[in-house]
Amino acid sequence: MMMLLGSILFSVETSAFDQLQRSTQYQWASQNRLGHPVLKHTGIGGPAHQFIGPGDDTITLNGVMYPQYKGGPLQMSLMRLTASLGKALPLIDGNGFPHGRWIIESIQETRSVLFSNGAPRKIEFSLSLKKYHEDLMLF
């Protein structure tokens, strides 16, 4: 197992991804201040910044399936069906480490090297995930 997202298993036997890209953003508020324009270009003065918390955390999984060997259109249908449920899904890596809950933001699929009946010999996919942050209730 490479990774498990809800009931979607990523492995050599199903849909193996060959690239994982993660992007994490951090939010900073900016407030302009009065100051001399000449000093601004020297690094003195300019806007003040205050950290207001973490922003979006996204993961993109890119992979290829060869249906005549492993994985295929049914695996892609499972991904789409799971995404259409509109649920945040637990993400667990191949070492068993839980990464919290994530939502499927988009799925892209490219079918190529087609048989005469239109069935693909090769399916490339890209799955975009976004971290789901639980509501924090303090009272």
Backbone as CSV, one residue per row, in Angstrom:
resi,resn,N_x,N_y,N_z,CA_x,CA_y,CA_z,C_x,C_y,C_z
1,MET,0.844,-1.184,0.000,0.000,0.000,0.000,0.886,1.242,0.000
2,MET,0.588,2.158,-0.924,1.297,3.431,-0.964,0.572,4.464,-0.104
3,MET,-0.761,4.450,-0.204,-1.576,5.415,0.517,-3.023,4.948,0.483
4,LEU,-3.776,5.387,1.485,-5.200,5.079,1.550,-5.947,6.379,1.813
5,LEU,-6.902,6.702,0.934,-7.749,7.885,1.086,-9.180,7.387,1.193
6,GLY,-9.712,7.354,2.411,-11.031,6.763,2.611,-10.993,5.309,2.179
7,SER,-11.803,4.956,1.176,-11.802,3.580,0.664,-10.974,3.441,-0.614
8,ILE,-10.302,4.514,-1.029,-9.489,4.478,-2.249,-8.077,4.025,-1.885
9,LEU,-7.696,2.871,-2.390,-6.383,2.305,-2.127,-5.446,2.645,-3.284
10,PHE,-4.332,3.271,-2.958,-3.290,3.533,-3.950,-2.184,2.509,-3.716
11,SER,-1.993,1.638,-4.700,-0.962,0.606,-4.600,-0.581,0.182,-6.007
12,VAL,0.439,-0.636,-6.107,0.867,-1.136,-7.407,-0.248,-1.957,-8.052
13,GLU,-1.057,-2.638,-7.240,-2.126,-3.490,-7.766,-3.361,-2.706,-8.214
14,THR,-3.518,-1.464,-7.760,-4.723,-0.695,-8.111,-4.336,0.529,-8.928
15,SER,-4.118,1.631,-8.270,-3.728,2.866,-8.951,-2.509,3.432,-8.239
16,ALA,-1.360,3.227,-8.835,-0.113,3.710,-8.237,0.150,5.134,-8.707
17,PHE,0.471,6.009,-7.769,0.877,7.355,-8.170,2.398,7.381,-8.226
18,ASP,2.926,8.184,-9.155,4.374,8.281,-9.277,4.896,9.653,-8.865
19,GLN,3.967,10.528,-8.459,4.384,11.847,-7.988,3.379,12.356,-6.968
20,LEU,3.892,12.871,-5.869,3.073,13.513,-4.850,3.651,14.902,-4.636
21,GLN,2.821,15.914,-4.838,3.253,17.294,-4.632,2.381,17.898,-3.545
22,ARG,3.030,18.478,-2.527,2.280,19.091,-1.430,2.629,20.570,-1.354
23,SER,1.610,21.380,-1.169,1.785,22.827,-1.061,1.056,23.312,0.187
24,THR,1.771,24.025,1.046,1.192,24.556,2.274,1.348,26.069,2.268
25,GLN,0.260,26.766,2.532,0.280,28.227,2.566,0.133,28.710,3.999
26,TYR,0.658,29.910,4.238,0.553,30.544,5.546,0.039,31.958,5.331
27,GLN,-0.867,32.408,6.194,-1.534,33.689,6.006,-0.880,34.777,6.855
28,TRP,-0.589,35.871,6.191,-0.023,37.043,6.847,-0.865,38.259,6.468
29,ALA,-1.322,39.008,7.461,-2.053,40.250,7.206,-1.031,41.364,7.009
30,SER,-1.343,42.277,6.119,-0.443,43.384,5.820,-1.136,44.704,6.147
31,GLN,-0.416,45.596,6.795,-0.948,46.917,7.129,0.070,47.965,6.707
32,ASN,-0.348,48.855,5.797,0.551,49.922,5.368,0.805,50.897,6.505
33,ARG,2.029,51.455,6.529,2.412,52.419,7.557,2.909,53.691,6.883
34,LEU,2.805,54.771,7.626,3.379,56.014,7.141,4.890,55.899,7.176
35,GLY,5.522,56.468,6.194,6.980,56.429,6.163,7.479,57.178,4.949
36,HIS,8.741,57.474,4.948,9.345,58.184,3.829,9.560,57.209,2.676
37,PRO,9.144,57.569,1.425,9.251,56.647,0.296,10.685,56.191,0.014
38,VAL,11.673,57.035,0.293,13.062,56.661,0.034,13.489,55.526,0.964
39,LEU,13.048,55.581,2.215,13.438,54.563,3.187,12.824,53.204,2.867
40,LYS,11.664,53.227,2.228,10.957,51.979,1.917,11.820,51.056,1.052
41,HIS,12.586,51.622,0.126,13.413,50.827,-0.787,14.695,50.326,-0.133
42,THR,15.011,50.820,1.045,16.204,50.354,1.752,15.873,49.242,2.733
43,GLY,14.603,48.900,2.836,14.196,47.862,3.775,13.734,48.424,5.102
44,ILE,13.767,49.732,5.240,13.290,50.385,6.464,11.899,50.929,6.172
45,GLY,10.988,50.742,7.071,9.614,51.190,6.843,8.860,50.162,6.025
46,GLY,7.878,50.598,5.284,7.067,49.668,4.506,5.954,49.074,5.353
47,PRO,5.187,48.182,4.785,4.043,47.628,5.512,4.470,46.707,6.656
48,ALA,3.609,46.654,7.665,3.809,45.727,8.784,3.062,44.438,8.462
49,HIS,3.574,43.313,8.926,2.944,42.018,8.680,2.699,41.303,9.997
50,GLN,1.558,40.631,10.064,1.216,39.864,11.258,0.717,38.492,10.824
51,PHE,1.280,37.454,11.424,0.879,36.082,11.116,-0.507,35.833,11.694
52,ILE,-1.431,35.368,10.837,-2.798,35.122,11.314,-3.187,33.649,11.254
53,GLY,-2.267,32.790,10.840,-2.552,31.362,10.892,-2.238,30.630,9.610
54,PRO,-2.358,29.310,9.669,-2.103,28.512,8.470,-3.195,28.715,7.429
55,GLY,-2.815,28.554,6.177,-3.768,28.662,5.073,-4.073,27.287,4.511
56,ASP,-4.314,27.232,3.216,-4.654,25.970,2.560,-3.456,25.030,2.510
57,ASP,-3.757,23.762,2.630,-2.769,22.696,2.502,-3.306,21.777,1.414
58,THR,-2.563,21.618,0.325,-3.049,20.824,-0.800,-2.048,19.731,-1.170
59,ILE,-2.570,18.650,-1.698,-1.751,17.556,-2.220,-2.262,17.227,-3.616
60,THR,-1.337,17.047,-4.545,-1.678,16.582,-5.883,-0.972,15.248,-6.111
61,LEU,-1.754,14.241,-6.458,-1.223,12.914,-6.774,-1.328,12.701,-8.274
62,ASN,-0.216,12.407,-8.927,-0.201,12.101,-10.352,0.234,10.658,-10.533
63,GLY,-0.463,9.943,-11.401,-0.104,8.548,-11.621,-0.547,8.038,-12.973
64,VAL,-0.156,6.805,-13.251,-0.483,6.144,-14.512,-0.957,4.730,-14.200
65,MET,-2.014,4.315,-14.877,-2.501,2.936,-14.776,-2.475,2.307,-16.165
66,TYR,-2.157,1.040,-16.201,-2.202,0.260,-17.430,-3.235,-0.846,-17.207
67,PRO,-4.482,-0.629,-17.659,-5.587,-1.544,-17.347,-5.334,-3.011,-17.699
68,GLN,-4.522,-3.282,-18.721,-4.276,-4.682,-19.064,-3.428,-5.378,-18.001
69,TYR,-2.791,-4.605,-17.109,-2.002,-5.179,-16.020,-2.709,-4.995,-14.679
70,LYS,-2.877,-3.745,-14.260,-3.491,-3.451,-12.957,-4.247,-2.128,-13.043
71,GLY,-5.287,-1.997,-12.214,-6.057,-0.750,-12.172,-6.819,-0.528,-13.465
72,GLY,-7.530,0.593,-13.542,-8.232,0.896,-14.776,-9.453,1.760,-14.563
73,PRO,-10.376,1.740,-15.543,-11.557,2.598,-15.488,-12.395,2.420,-14.223
74,LEU,-12.476,1.202,-13.684,-13.260,1.001,-12.461,-12.647,1.746,-11.279
75,GLN,-11.330,1.780,-11.228,-10.655,2.516,-10.151,-10.950,4.016,-10.275
76,MET,-10.974,4.533,-11.506,-11.296,5.943,-11.721,-12.746,6.217,-11.319
77,SER,-13.646,5.285,-11.632,-15.051,5.449,-11.240,-15.199,5.464,-9.725
78,LEU,-14.422,4.628,-9.032,-14.450,4.621,-7.568,-13.996,5.970,-7.009
79,MET,-12.957,6.545,-7.617,-12.484,7.864,-7.170,-13.584,8.909,-7.334
80,ARG,-14.226,8.915,-8.497,-15.281,9.901,-8.759,-16.495,9.690,-7.850
81,LEU,-16.879,8.451,-7.639,-18.003,8.150,-6.762,-17.702,8.609,-5.337
82,THR,-16.511,8.320,-4.862,-16.109,8.732,-3.518,-16.122,10.253,-3.397
83,ALA,-15.604,10.952,-4.410,-15.585,12.417,-4.382,-16.999,12.987,-4.383
84,SER,-17.915,12.351,-5.119,-19.282,12.874,-5.230,-20.072,12.734,-3.934
85,LEU,-19.592,11.945,-2.988,-20.265,11.821,-1.693,-20.097,13.079,-0.844
86,GLY,-19.116,13.910,-1.188,-18.922,15.172,-0.477,-18.465,15.010,0.961
87,LYS,-17.644,14.026,1.221,-17.176,13.758,2.584,-15.677,14.018,2.696
88,ALA,-15.253,14.451,3.876,-13.824,14.534,4.175,-13.346,13.127,4.511
89,LEU,-12.232,12.732,3.910,-11.763,11.352,4.011,-10.439,11.267,4.765
90,PRO,-10.262,10.234,5.582,-8.973,10.063,6.256,-7.890,9.685,5.241
91,LEU,-6.712,10.267,5.407,-5.572,9.985,4.536,-4.484,9.317,5.371
92,ILE,-4.102,8.114,4.968,-3.098,7.339,5.697,-2.012,6.933,4.707
93,ASP,-0.748,7.219,5.052,0.333,6.874,4.130,0.725,5.405,4.263
94,GLY,1.652,4.974,3.426,2.066,3.575,3.383,2.746,3.079,4.639
95,ASN,3.205,4.002,5.490,3.818,3.627,6.766,2.801,3.566,7.893
96,GLY,1.530,3.806,7.565,0.475,3.767,8.575,0.273,5.073,9.315
97,PHE,0.950,6.152,8.867,0.831,7.446,9.539,-0.420,8.175,9.063
98,PRO,-1.307,8.583,9.981,-2.512,9.325,9.577,-2.191,10.804,9.344
99,HIS,-2.707,11.350,8.266,-2.471,12.753,7.902,-3.728,13.603,8.052
100,GLY,-4.690,13.152,8.829,-5.922,13.912,9.014,-6.915,13.623,7.900
101,ARG,-7.920,14.504,7.796,-8.972,14.314,6.795,-8.782,15.301,5.648
102,TRP,-9.060,14.816,4.448,-8.856,15.583,3.224,-10.096,15.465,2.345
103,ILE,-10.323,16.495,1.525,-11.416,16.462,0.553,-10.825,16.326,-0.847
104,ILE,-11.558,15.650,-1.720,-11.148,15.552,-3.122,-11.681,16.791,-3.823
105,GLU,-10.771,17.619,-4.285,-11.157,18.873,-4.933,-11.379,18.686,-6.435
106,SER,-10.546,17.872,-7.076,-10.738,17.615,-8.507,-10.045,16.318,-8.916
107,ILE,-10.541,15.748,-10.012,-9.968,14.537,-10.598,-9.815,14.785,-12.093
108,GLN,-8.624,14.535,-12.600,-8.379,14.645,-14.036,-7.924,13.284,-14.544
109,GLU,-8.394,12.935,-15.723,-8.102,11.618,-16.296,-7.831,11.771,-17.782
110,THR,-6.783,11.119,-18.259,-6.466,11.093,-19.682,-6.321,9.642,-20.111
111,ARG,-7.161,9.229,-21.043,-7.092,7.866,-21.582,-6.386,7.927,-22.934
112,SER,-5.420,7.028,-23.133,-4.676,7.037,-24.395,-4.287,5.614,-24.788
113,VAL,-3.641,5.504,-25.937,-3.235,4.221,-26.517,-4.452,3.284,-26.516
114,LEU,-5.440,3.675,-27.297,-6.745,3.009,-27.274,-6.797,1.760,-28.155
115,PHE,-7.550,0.763,-27.679,-7.869,-0.398,-28.502,-8.912,0.027,-29.539
116,SER,-9.203,-0.846,-30.503,-10.173,-0.517,-31.557,-11.575,-0.275,-30.998
117,ASN,-11.880,-0.827,-29.814,-13.197,-0.599,-29.205,-13.218,0.634,-28.298
118,GLY,-12.113,1.376,-28.247,-12.048,2.597,-27.441,-11.538,2.394,-26.031
119,ALA,-11.321,1.154,-25.624,-10.798,0.882,-24.276,-9.339,1.340,-24.196
120,PRO,-8.974,1.993,-23.098,-7.609,2.515,-22.989,-6.596,1.455,-22.555
121,ARG,-5.401,1.572,-23.101,-4.280,0.763,-22.613,-3.520,1.529,-21.535
122,LYS,-3.740,2.835,-21.506,-3.025,3.696,-20.565,-3.987,4.746,-20.029
123,ILE,-3.995,4.925,-18.707,-4.812,5.960,-18.073,-3.905,6.775,-17.156
124,GLU,-3.778,8.058,-17.463,-3.038,8.968,-16.592,-4.059,9.715,-15.743
125,PHE,-3.730,9.928,-14.470,-4.672,10.623,-13.604,-3.954,11.622,-12.713
126,SER,-4.730,12.598,-12.281,-4.260,13.592,-11.325,-5.396,13.835,-10.343
127,LEU,-5.086,13.717,-9.081,-6.071,13.867,-8.015,-5.628,15.030,-7.143
128,SER,-6.490,16.041,-6.992,-6.173,17.200,-6.152,-6.941,17.105,-4.848
129,LEU,-6.212,17.155,-3.751,-6.792,17.054,-2.412,-6.553,18.346,-1.650
130,LYS,-7.472,18.667,-0.752,-7.316,19.832,0.121,-7.589,19.397,1.551
131,LYS,-6.741,19.864,2.464,-6.871,19.515,3.884,-8.187,20.051,4.423
132,TYR,-8.891,19.197,5.160,-10.152,19.574,5.794,-9.851,19.900,7.245
133,HIS,-10.166,21.109,7.647,-9.916,21.540,9.021,-11.207,21.435,9.815
134,GLU,-11.149,20.683,10.882,-12.309,20.517,11.755,-12.657,21.850,12.411
135,ASP,-13.936,22.065,12.687,-14.355,23.245,13.437,-13.856,23.106,14.868
136,LEU,-13.300,24.178,15.377,-12.809,24.177,16.747,-13.863,24.832,17.619
137,MET,-14.428,24.073,18.522,-15.488,24.599,19.385,-14.952,24.710,20.806
138,LEU,-14.812,25.930,21.252,-14.331,26.178,22.610,-15.425,26.864,23.403
139,PHE,-15.983,26.179,24.362,-16.967,26.779,25.265,-17.142,25.943,26.488
